[in-house]
Amino acid sequence: GDSGLGDIAPVQRPAKAEANASCRVLAVSDSAVVLVWSTPCQPERATVRSLKDDGDAVDLPPLGPCAVVAGLPRGPESAVDLRWSVQGVTPSDGGSRFDAVLVEPVQFHKPGIILLLHGGPHSASTTAFDHHIPFLVRSTDCAVLSVNYRGSLGFGKQALESLPGHVGQQDVQDCMDALKAALNTGVFDEGRVAVVGGSHGGFLTAQLIGQHPEVFHAAAMRNPVTNIVALAATSDIPDWAFVECLGLGSYDFGGRQALTADALSKMLSRSPIVHVDKVRTPTLVALGMKDRRGAPPPGLGYFP
């Protein structure tokens, strides 16, 4: 079609790529495009596809070795002892469905399960290969469930904009709904449940172990937002605290604005720090001491 920028040619998924595989454009010319595809269990492979009518494709040689820790796949090899799927989740409040990517060991009986939570919050966990996930699965004998809670990218404007004003509530419940759906299958060991996340994923990790201390047996969080009031005063993105906690339109992007008593009260009520006295889960907290976004003082203050 004519976009005003020239002709647009549709490009099909590479023939060898699985359904729901992640695919991205690496390079493009007038006559061909280089596509790179992968899955949670398959390192990246590259394909050159003609943009002419015949659409011939040529698979390029493997891209080289990737991480070899804990027996991770090297080069083009697939992690045949793991399997993956995209799980649809219906939120308990009746909102729009969202997805979670599950990677699990094939032969291990009753594996544990680890929630892996992305930051942002407006980013997403994809089906692209990420060596951290096979490492976690193989080194812990646990499945990894990467949750695209509502507010994640790629699920439409309505779902994206449903989160601002409801952090610490809607996103926490979405993570619990995804976890409960997985546990209800009877496949996973409810006595070996963990949660891992950084930035907003760290915020969610802290919320989950505080709001649901009976569920999680281990946790790790990197540069977590533990106190939204402190973040609003110290971060290089104070707008995050306003928009995500108070809602769209709550921040004047023309300049910094004063925090009212009502805003401070709501920010504190949505902060993981108010639940810290209920935490029983052994937790690893990693802080970047020069981080300007998730400044370290609130993280240090999370410890009694």
N, C-alpha and C positions, 0 to 999 in steps of 0.2 A: 504494500500500500504506500501512499504518498503521505509522509509525515511533515513535509516541508523541509526535511533534511536529506531527502533522497529516498530511494526504494528501501523497504524493509523486507528481508527475506526470512521466513520462518526456518528455524533450525531444529531438527529433531534430536531427541536424546540419543547418544551413542548406542549402537546396537547391543554392545556388551554390558551396558549399564543397567543395574537392577531398577525396578520400579521404586520411586521415591528416593533414588540416589541424588546426591548433591551434584550439581553441574554448574560450571562457571566458564565464562569466556576469558581465555588467557591472551589471545591476540586475534586481530582480524585484518584482512586485506580486501581488495576489490573482488578477489576470486575465491578466498578460503577463510575459514575461521578455525582457530585452535581451541578446542574444548577440553577442560579438565574435569573429570568426574571422580567421585569417591563415595564410600558409604562408611558408617561407623566401624565396619569390620574389613574394609578394603582400602588400602592406601591409594593415593591419587594415580590415575592413568590419564594419558593425554591422547586425543584423537584430532586429526586434521580432517575437516569436512569441506568438500567443495561447495561453493555457493551457486554453482551452475545447476541447470535443471536436473542433471543425473545425480547430483548429491553424493558422489563417491566419497568414502571415508577411509582413512588410513590410520591405524593405531600406531602411535609412536613407541619406541623402546621404553622400558620402565624408567621412572624418573630418578632411580637411585635409592640407596638404603635410607630408611627412616630410623626412628628410635629402636634400639635393640634391648632396652631394659625389660627385665621380667618376661623375656621370650616374645616381645612384640613382633609383628610381621615385618619382614624386610623386603624392600623393593616391591614387586607386584603381588607378593603372596597375600592371600586372604587369611584372616583369622578364623580358620575353619572350626575351632573349638568354641567360638562365640556365635550368637545369632542376634539379630536386631529387628526391631519393628517400630512402627509409629502407632502410638496408642491414642485414640480419641477419648477425651474426658468431658463428661457433662457436669458442669458446676452445680453444686447443691442449691444455689440460689436461683437456678433456672435460667441463667445467662447463656451467652453463646458458647458453644463447645470450643475447646482448645486442644492442642496436641502435646504429647510427651514422647520423647524418643527413648526406647528401652533397649539396652544392650545387656545380654545375660549369658552366663556360661551354659554350654549345651548339656554337659553330663553331670554337673554337680547337683546333688540332691539337696533341696531346700536351701538355696543360696540366700544370703542376706540381701539387703537392698539399700542403695545409697541414692538419696536425692541430690542431684547436681543442679544448682540454681544459677542462672546467668545474671549478670548485672544490668545496669542501665537506669531504670528497668526496661526501657524501650529498645531492646535488642532481641536476639533470639538464639536458641540452640538449634542448629541445623543437623542434617544427616551427613555432613562432611566428615571425613576421617579426622580424628583428634586423638593423638597417641596417649593422652592422659586417660582416656576412657578405657581402652583395652588394658592399660597398666592397672587401673583401679580394679577392674573386674578380675584380672588374673592374680593380682597380689593380695586380694582380700576374699576371693571366692564369693563376691557379692555382685548382683546386678547393679547397673547404673541407670537411673531414670532421670533424664534431663527434661525439666518441665517448662513448657512455654505458657506460663500463666497469662491470663488476660492482661493486656498492656504490652505484650511482646509484639515485635514487628512481624508482618506478614499475614495477619489474620483480619485485616480490614480496619477502617477508621473507627467504627463503633466500638469494637473490642479494644483498640488502642487507647481511645479516649475514655474508656470506662474506668481506668485505674487512677488517674489524677484525682486527688481528693479522697482516695480510699486505700492508700498504702497502709500496710500493717493490718489490714482487714481482708479485703478482697483477694489480694495476692497470696496472703497466708492461707486462706481457706482454699484457694485453687490448688496450692501445693498439697494441702491435706487431702483434697478430693482425689488428686492424681495418685497419691500414695495409697489411700484407702482402696481405690479401684484395683491397684496392683496387688495389694495384700489380700483382697477378697477373692482372688483367683486361687488362693491356697498354695501357690507355687513357692512363695518366699517365706523366710523365717522371720516372724514378727519379733523375735528376740535379738535380731541383728539388723537394726535399722539405724542408718546414719544420715547426716545431711552436711553438704559442703557448698560453699558459695563465696564469692568475692564482691565487694562494693554493695550494690543492691542485693546481690545474692547473699552477701554477708549479713546485710540487714534482715533478710528473710530467715537466714539460719538462726540469728539471734532471736527473732520473733518466734520461730517454731519451737526452739528448745525452752523458751520462756512460757509460751502459751500452751504447749503440749509436752510438758516435761516427761510424761509417762511413756511417750512414744519412741523417743530417740535415745540411742545408747552410745553414740559418739558423734562429735561434730567438729568441723574445722571452718573457720571463716577468715577471709583476708580483707583487710581494710574495711571492716564493716561500719555501717552507719548505726551507731548504738544510741545516739542522742540527737534528734533532729534539731532541737533548739541550739545545741552547740555547733552543729553543722551550718546552720543558717548564719551564725556569727563568725565562723572561722574558714569556711570553704571558699574556693574560688568560683563556685557555682551556687550562690545562695538562692538563686531562682528555683533550684531543685527542691529545696525545703518548702518553698511557698507553693509551687505548682503541684507537686506530688502529694503534699499533705493537705493543702487548702483548696486545691482545684484549679482548673483552667481559668485564666483571667485574673488570678490573685496577685500576680507580680507585675510591677511596672518595669519593663526592660529598659526604660530610659535612664534608670539610675537606681542605686540601692535605696531601699525603703525601710522605714522604722517597723519594728515588730510590736504589734499591739498586744495587750494582755490576753485577748481572746485567741490571737494567733499563737502566742507562746503556749497557752494552755492546751490547744489542740495538738500542736507539734509534740509537746511532751507526752500527751496521752497516746500518740501513735508511735512512740519510741520504744525500742526493745528494753531500754534501761528500766522502764517501769515494771517489767516482768522478771528482772534479774534475780530477785529473791526466791523465785520458784524454780530456778534452773538447777537440775541435778545431773545433767549430761556432762561427762568429761569433754572438754572443748579446747581445741588448739586455736589461738588467736594470733594471726600474723599481721603486723602493722608496719607500714612504710613510714619511717620516722621523718622523711622529707616530703611526704605526700601532701599536696596542697588541696586535693579534692576531698578525700576522706581523711582529714587531719587526724593525727594520732591521739591527741588528748582525750576525746570521747571514748576511744577504744581502751585507753589506759584506765579511764574512769569506770569501765565496765566491771573491773575486778574489785571486790570488796576490800 
